[in-house]
């Protein structure tokens, strides 16, 4: 998905990188703090900005609900009259809902998997859009190098670079909380993937997150995805699961799988101190690889 230059964006479009650090003002002009992040929640049809995170670089002081925002601009955030900020004070741990994430912490500058283009990228910016009713929705992740250069103050070098974005509906977050939230939310793109799509995604996640994906989708879908995965990927993932999880997946495999896919019946391995690189390093081991019997020992 190619994007217009930032100067050509419609007036309704907002960039997360330009919305950080604005003063958050009460109706009487008092500065409550500065906007350091935005939270977003997954809905049935869209992902909407839910709260404004207020504080400083060292500490979050308030989580302001969106209904309390009178207007949100690049220069400042104004709150409605009659707000009681004491109700929005937060403890040391942010009280986020199960389907809520932080756009700056969990998305910006993190890795995402483009499920349609089958590639892994790093988020240079998050593209937001105003919708009727005064809400803001998350529409895409800008993964173009030009946006990153502009954030670094090198706009002169970004002029000729193409802009590229991944629509939110086509991406999977590889950050810790982003991955966990998308696994739990039924409307996430990951839950629409077929067996080949799951196998492709697993080849771009680290072992722990790929194993969490297999647990979430259940033994039936997990078995089909492992059959489509590269034998080396499948073997490492089987060794990363608990014995009872492996047994459930093996039971769901088609007849003759022990002969056709012996890498899915490897004995449990002793806990290893070796750290694997993220599975994105296995891109040469994408689905459809050779039989492990002809590849030799791992």
C-alpha positions as CSV (number, residue, x, y, z in Angstrom):
1,X,0.0,0.0,0.0
2,X,1.6,3.2,-1.2
3,X,1.0,6.5,0.7
4,X,0.9,10.1,-0.4
5,X,3.5,12.4,1.0
6,X,2.7,13.7,4.5
7,X,1.9,17.1,3.1
8,X,-0.8,15.5,0.9
9,X,-2.6,13.6,3.7
10,X,-6.3,14.6,4.1
11,X,-6.9,16.9,7.0
12,X,-8.5,14.1,9.0
13,X,-5.3,12.0,9.0
14,X,-3.0,12.2,12.1
15,X,0.5,10.7,12.6
16,X,1.3,9.4,16.0
17,X,4.9,10.8,15.9
18,X,3.4,14.3,15.7
19,X,1.0,13.8,18.5
20,X,3.4,13.1,21.3
21,X,4.4,15.7,23.9
22,X,1.5,18.1,23.5
23,X,0.2,19.8,26.7
24,X,-3.0,18.4,28.0
25,X,-5.1,21.3,29.3
26,X,-8.1,21.5,31.6
27,X,-11.0,23.8,30.6
28,X,-9.6,26.6,32.8
29,X,-6.2,26.4,31.0
30,X,-4.3,24.5,33.7
31,X,-1.8,22.0,32.2
32,X,-2.5,18.5,33.6
33,X,0.7,17.1,31.9
34,X,1.9,16.1,28.5
35,X,0.5,13.5,26.2
36,X,3.1,10.7,26.1
37,X,1.0,7.9,24.5
38,X,-2.4,6.8,23.3
39,X,-4.2,3.6,24.1
40,X,-6.3,1.8,21.5
41,X,-8.8,-1.0,21.9
42,X,-9.9,-3.6,19.4
43,X,-13.5,-3.4,18.3
44,X,-15.5,-5.7,16.1
45,X,-14.9,-3.5,13.0
46,X,-12.1,-1.1,13.9
47,X,-9.4,-0.2,16.4
48,X,-10.3,3.0,18.2
49,X,-8.2,5.3,20.4
50,X,-9.5,4.8,23.9
51,X,-7.5,6.9,26.3
52,X,-4.7,9.6,26.4
53,X,-1.7,8.7,28.5
54,X,-0.6,11.8,30.4
55,X,2.7,12.3,32.3
56,X,6.4,12.8,31.7
57,X,9.2,10.8,30.1
58,X,9.7,9.1,33.5
59,X,6.3,8.6,34.9
60,X,2.7,8.3,33.8
61,X,0.3,10.2,36.0
62,X,-3.2,10.0,34.3
63,X,-5.1,7.9,31.8
64,X,-7.7,10.3,30.4
65,X,-10.8,8.6,28.8
66,X,-11.6,9.8,25.3
67,X,-15.0,11.1,26.3
68,X,-13.2,13.8,28.3
69,X,-11.3,15.1,25.3
70,X,-12.9,18.2,23.8
71,X,-10.4,18.5,20.9
72,X,-7.1,16.7,20.0
73,X,-4.7,18.6,17.8
74,X,-1.0,18.5,17.0
75,X,-0.4,21.6,19.2
76,X,-2.4,20.7,22.4
77,X,-5.1,18.5,23.9
78,X,-8.1,20.3,25.5
79,X,-10.4,18.6,27.9
80,X,-14.1,19.2,28.5
81,X,-15.3,21.3,31.3
82,X,-16.1,19.7,34.6
83,X,-13.4,17.0,34.5
84,X,-12.1,15.5,37.7
85,X,-8.5,14.4,37.0
86,X,-8.1,12.7,40.4
87,X,-10.4,10.0,39.0
88,X,-7.9,9.2,36.3
89,X,-4.7,9.0,38.4
90,X,-2.9,5.7,37.7
91,X,-0.8,3.4,39.9
92,X,2.7,2.3,38.9
93,X,1.2,-0.5,36.7
94,X,-1.1,0.8,33.9
95,X,-4.6,-0.7,34.3
96,X,-5.1,-1.7,30.7
97,X,-8.0,-3.8,29.5
98,X,-7.3,-7.2,28.0
99,X,-7.9,-5.9,24.4
100,X,-6.1,-2.5,25.0
101,X,-2.5,-1.6,24.0
102,X,-0.2,1.4,23.9
103,X,0.4,2.8,20.4
104,X,3.8,4.3,21.2
105,X,5.1,1.5,23.4
106,X,3.6,-1.6,21.7
107,X,3.5,-0.5,18.0
108,X,5.8,2.4,17.2
109,X,9.4,1.3,16.3
110,X,8.4,-2.4,16.8
111,X,8.3,-5.2,14.3
112,X,5.1,-6.1,12.5
113,X,4.4,-8.9,10.0
114,X,2.5,-7.9,6.9
115,X,0.2,-10.9,6.5
116,X,-0.8,-10.0,2.9
117,X,2.7,-9.2,1.6
118,X,4.3,-11.9,3.8
119,X,7.1,-9.7,5.0
120,X,8.4,-8.4,8.3
121,X,8.9,-4.7,8.8
122,X,9.6,-2.1,11.5
123,X,6.9,0.6,12.2
124,X,8.1,4.1,11.4
125,X,4.8,5.7,12.3
126,X,1.2,4.9,13.1
127,X,-1.5,6.4,10.9
128,X,-4.7,7.6,12.6
129,X,-7.9,9.0,11.1
130,X,-10.7,11.1,12.5
131,X,-14.1,9.5,12.1
132,X,-17.7,10.9,12.7
133,X,-18.5,11.3,16.4
134,X,-15.2,12.8,17.4
135,X,-13.3,9.4,17.7
136,X,-10.0,8.5,16.2
137,X,-9.3,5.1,14.7
138,X,-6.0,3.4,13.9
139,X,-5.9,2.7,10.1
140,X,-2.4,1.6,9.2
141,X,1.3,1.3,10.2
142,X,3.7,3.3,8.1
143,X,6.8,1.1,7.5
144,X,8.5,3.3,5.0
145,X,12.1,4.5,5.5
146,X,11.1,8.0,4.5
147,X,8.9,8.4,7.6
148,X,11.7,7.2,9.9
149,X,14.2,9.7,8.3
150,X,11.7,12.6,8.8
151,X,11.3,11.7,12.5
152,X,15.1,11.9,12.7
153,X,15.1,15.4,11.2
154,X,16.4,14.2,7.8
155,X,13.4,15.1,5.7
156,X,15.7,16.3,3.0
157,X,16.9,12.8,2.5
158,X,13.5,11.3,2.6
159,X,12.0,13.2,-0.3
160,X,12.6,10.6,-3.0
161,X,11.8,7.5,-0.9
162,X,8.5,5.9,-1.4
163,X,6.0,5.8,1.4
164,X,4.6,2.3,2.3
165,X,2.0,1.4,4.8
166,X,0.4,-1.9,6.0
167,X,-3.4,-1.6,6.7
168,X,-4.1,-2.4,10.3
169,X,-6.4,-5.3,9.2
170,X,-3.4,-7.0,7.4
171,X,-0.8,-6.8,10.1
172,X,0.3,-8.8,13.1
173,X,2.3,-7.2,15.9
174,X,5.5,-8.9,17.0
175,X,5.9,-6.9,20.2
176,X,5.2,-8.7,23.4
177,X,1.9,-7.2,24.4
178,X,0.8,-6.5,20.8
179,X,1.2,-10.2,20.0
180,X,-0.6,-11.3,23.1
181,X,-3.5,-8.9,22.6
182,X,-4.0,-9.9,18.9
183,X,-4.0,-13.5,19.9
184,X,-6.8,-12.9,22.4
185,X,-9.0,-10.6,20.2
186,X,-11.2,-12.7,17.9
187,X,-11.3,-10.0,15.2
188,X,-7.6,-9.9,14.7
189,X,-6.2,-10.8,11.3
190,X,-4.3,-13.8,12.7
191,X,-7.6,-15.6,13.3
192,X,-8.5,-15.4,9.6
193,X,-5.4,-17.1,8.4
194,X,-5.5,-20.6,6.8
195,X,-2.9,-23.3,7.6
196,X,-0.4,-21.9,5.1
197,X,-0.8,-18.4,6.4
198,X,-0.2,-19.5,10.0
199,X,2.9,-21.4,8.9
200,X,4.2,-18.3,7.2
201,X,3.5,-16.2,10.3
202,X,5.3,-18.7,12.6
203,X,8.4,-18.5,10.4
204,X,8.6,-14.8,11.3
205,X,8.0,-15.0,15.1
206,X,10.4,-16.1,17.8
207,X,9.9,-19.6,19.3
208,X,8.0,-18.4,22.4
209,X,5.5,-16.3,20.4
210,X,5.1,-18.9,17.7
211,X,4.4,-21.5,20.5
212,X,1.8,-19.1,22.0
213,X,0.1,-18.8,18.6
214,X,-0.1,-22.6,18.4
215,X,-1.7,-22.8,21.8
216,X,-4.2,-20.1,21.0
217,X,-5.5,-21.6,17.8
218,X,-5.9,-25.1,19.2
219,X,-4.6,-28.6,18.2
220,X,-6.7,-28.9,15.0
221,X,-5.5,-25.7,13.4
222,X,-2.0,-26.1,14.9
223,X,-1.6,-29.6,13.4
224,X,-2.5,-28.3,9.9
225,X,-0.1,-25.4,10.3
226,X,2.7,-27.6,11.4
227,X,2.2,-29.9,8.4
228,X,2.6,-26.9,6.1
229,X,5.6,-25.5,7.9
230,X,9.2,-26.1,7.1
231,X,10.5,-29.3,8.9
232,X,13.1,-27.4,10.8
233,X,10.6,-24.8,12.0
234,X,8.1,-27.5,12.9
235,X,10.7,-29.5,14.9
236,X,11.9,-26.5,16.9
237,X,8.3,-25.6,17.7
238,X,7.4,-29.1,18.8
239,X,10.3,-29.0,21.1
240,X,9.1,-25.7,22.5
241,X,5.7,-27.0,23.5
242,X,4.7,-28.9,26.7
243,X,4.4,-32.7,26.3
244,X,0.6,-32.7,26.7
245,X,0.3,-30.0,24.0
246,X,2.5,-32.0,21.6
247,X,0.3,-35.1,22.3
248,X,-2.9,-33.2,21.5
249,X,-1.4,-31.9,18.2
250,X,-0.1,-35.3,17.2
251,X,-3.5,-36.8,17.9
252,X,-5.1,-34.3,15.5
253,X,-2.6,-35.1,12.7
254,X,-3.9,-37.1,9.7
255,X,-3.3,-40.8,9.4
256,X,0.3,-41.7,8.3
257,X,1.7,-38.4,9.7
258,X,4.4,-40.2,11.7
259,X,5.8,-41.5,8.4
260,X,5.1,-38.4,6.3
261,X,6.2,-35.8,9.0
262,X,8.6,-37.5,11.4
263,X,9.9,-34.1,12.6
264,X,6.6,-33.6,14.4
265,X,7.3,-36.8,16.5
266,X,10.7,-35.9,17.9
267,X,11.3,-36.8,21.5
268,X,11.2,-34.0,24.1
269,X,14.5,-32.2,24.3
270,X,16.3,-31.3,27.5
271,X,16.1,-27.6,28.4
272,X,18.7,-25.9,26.4
273,X,20.7,-22.8,27.4
274,X,21.1,-21.9,23.7
275,X,19.1,-18.9,22.6
276,X,17.5,-19.1,19.1
277,X,17.3,-16.0,17.1
278,X,13.8,-14.9,16.2
279,X,12.2,-17.1,13.6
280,X,12.4,-14.2,11.1
281,X,15.9,-15.5,10.7
282,X,14.3,-18.7,9.4
283,X,12.9,-17.2,6.3
284,X,14.9,-19.6,4.2
285,X,12.9,-22.2,6.1
286,X,9.5,-21.0,4.9
287,X,6.6,-23.5,4.3
288,X,7.2,-26.2,1.7
289,X,10.8,-27.1,2.7
290,X,12.5,-30.4,2.2
291,X,12.1,-33.5,4.3
292,X,14.3,-33.5,7.4
293,X,15.5,-37.0,6.7
294,X,17.3,-35.7,3.7
295,X,18.6,-32.6,5.4
296,X,20.5,-34.4,8.2
297,X,20.5,-33.7,11.9
298,X,19.7,-30.2,13.2
